[in-house]
């Protein structure tokens, strides 16, 4: 039995070692201008208490917009994790989007969906609960298939009760991340925007199991079978 436990541990160790960090942002200091492009658009963009915070006054026609300047996604399978919260949810929405292209700041379009692969979004049009609690989101991309999780619980790829967690069809591979909302809207003195805070963004590459890993799995399985026969 001890041999079986040891082999299982080796297999688990190899499995863990196959994953590698592709991108990590913890927002522990000022934004790196070589990594992020910031458009304040009359609002507030700040890093405080380890979180990127975006907000704008009521009645403004635009919201801050922050764009990642590099492609954080590996060429193969990956897992993306985001920790975030909405201090307030307003009529005009914003959030975090992974997409094929970041729209030009101030660009007026009837449909941004052509740029999006998936998003975490909140406004009073889509969120049935004004929930300002902190949540962790995860998107697993594996061979063109996706799975979404909120606080470790798998979600359907549609609007969940708290945020608009949405996947767009057809699913394309993302190449950038943008935060906020760069699309202007008609200003209204009584209509507010959602304010959003991002704690971290983590992208981990998850390659296909190597031949060595497959061999170890086979050895472990055979060893376990033999141990069960002899015990």
N, C-alpha and C positions, 0 to 999 in steps of 0.2 A: 504493500500500500504506500509506503514511503517513496518508493521509486516512481509510482504513478503520480503522487503529489509533486515530486521534483520535476518530472517531465511536463506536467501541466503548468507549473510555474515558468518553465523555460519557454513554453509556447506563448504564454501570456506576455512574457517579457519581450519576445520577438514581435508580437502583435503591437505592443505599445511603441516599440522603437520604429515601426514603419511609418508612423505619423510624424509630420514635421511642421513647424511653424512657418507659415507663408507671410503673414502680416499680423502685427499687433500694435494697437494704439490704446494707451491707458489714460491719456489726457491728464498727465501729472504735472504739466507745465505749459508754457505758452505754445501755441500751435506752430509747428515747423512750416515756415512759408514756402520751403522747397517741396513740401509734401502736400500741403493744403492750400487751396485758393479760397479766400474769404470775401464774400460780398455782404456787407452789413445791411444794405438796403434801408437805411434809416432805423434799423433795430439794434439789438444788443447781441454781440457774440463775445463770450468770455469763457475762460476756464477757471473754475473755482471748486474747491473741495474735491478735486480729482474728476470733475465732470465738465464736458463741453455743454454750455448753456446757451440756448437761442430763444429770443423773445422779441416782441415788438409792441409798441403802444397800441391801444384800441383806436381804430379809425384809420390806421395806415393802410396803404394800398399794396404794400410789399412786405416780404418777410426775409430774414437773413438766409443766406444760401452758402453752404460750405461744400467744396468739391475736392475729392481726392485726386491728386495729379498723377498717380501711378496705378498700374493694374495690380491689385493685391491677390488676385486669384490664380492658382496654379493651373496647369494645362489639364490635369486629371481630376479625380474626385476630390471633394473638399467638404469641410464643415465650417460654417460661419456662425459665430456667436456674438450677440450684442446684449449689453446691459443698458437699460434706459428707463426713463420715466417721463410722464407728462405732468408738470406742476399744475397746469390748467389745460382744459380742452375747450376750444372756441369753435365758432362757426366755420372759419377758414382753417384748413388743415395743413399739416406739415409732418415730417418724419424723417425716416432713413430709407434710402432706396439703393438697391444694387441693380445696376443696369448695364446695357451695352454702350451707352453714351450718356454723358451728362448734358442736359439741355443748356443752351446759352442763357446766362442770367438776363432776366427781363424779357425773355422770348415769350410771345403770346401765341399759344397753340390751342387748338380745340381738343387735342388728344396727346397726352404725354405717354400713353401706354406703350407706344412703339419703342420707347427707350428703357422700359422697366422689365426686369426679370421677376423681382419680388420686392415687397415693401412692407415696412412697419409704419403705420400712418394713424393719425387720430384727428377727428373733427366731429362736431355734433351731427353731421349728416350720416356718418358711418358707425360711430361708436355709440352703442346703446347704454353704456355706463360711463359716467364721468369718473373714471378711476385714475387717481394720481399715484398709485402705488408703484414701487419699483418692480420691474419684471426682467427676466432674462429670456432672450429668444435664441433659437437655434435653427439653422437651415442646413440640412444634410443633402448634398448633391452627389449622386452615385450613378454613373453611367446613364445620365439623362433622366433619372428618377429623383424625386425630391420628397423630403419629409420635413415637417415643421413642428417645433416644440415651443411651448411657453412654460417657463418654470418647470421644465422636465416632463411636461404632459403633452403628448402629441395632439396637434390641432388639425382641423380640416383646412385645406388651402383656400380659404374664403374668409369673410369677415367674422372674426371671433367676437365674443361679447364685450371685450375691452378695447381692443385695437383692430384696425383694419389690417389684418395679416393676409396679404393677397399675392397670389402667383398669377402670372400672365401667360396666356397660351397663344402661340407656341412658346415653350420654354427655351430661351437662348442662354448661352453661357455669358455671365456678366463679365465686365472688364473694368468697372469703376464703381465707386460708392459716392453718393451725395446725400447731404443732410439739409433739412429745412425745406424751403420752397422758393424757387427762383422765378416762378410765374406770377406776374402782377395781377391783382384783382381790383375791381372798382372799390374805392375806399368808402367807408361808411362810419360815421362818428359813433355808432352804437354797436358795431360788430367787431368782435375780438378774434384774434388768431390763437391757435393752440401754442403753448410754449413747451419746448422739448429739451431734455437733458440727456446726454449720452455718456455713459460711464466708461465703456470700453468697446472695442471692435476687435475681434479675433478671427483670423482665417487660418485654418489648419489643413495642410495637404494630407490626403489619405490615399496612398497609392494602392494598386492592386496587390493582393498577397503574393509575395515572392515565392519562387520555387523552393527555397530553403524553408520558408514558413510552412508551405504545403507539405514538405517532407517531414518536418517536425510534428505537424498535426497527425500525419499518418503513423509515425513511430509511436507517438503518445497513445493513439487509438489502439494500435496493436498491443502495446505494452499493457494498457489498461485491460484489454480483453484477456491477455494471458494471465494477468494477476487475478482477475475474477475467476478464471478457470482453476487456478492453483489454490485459491483461498477457500 
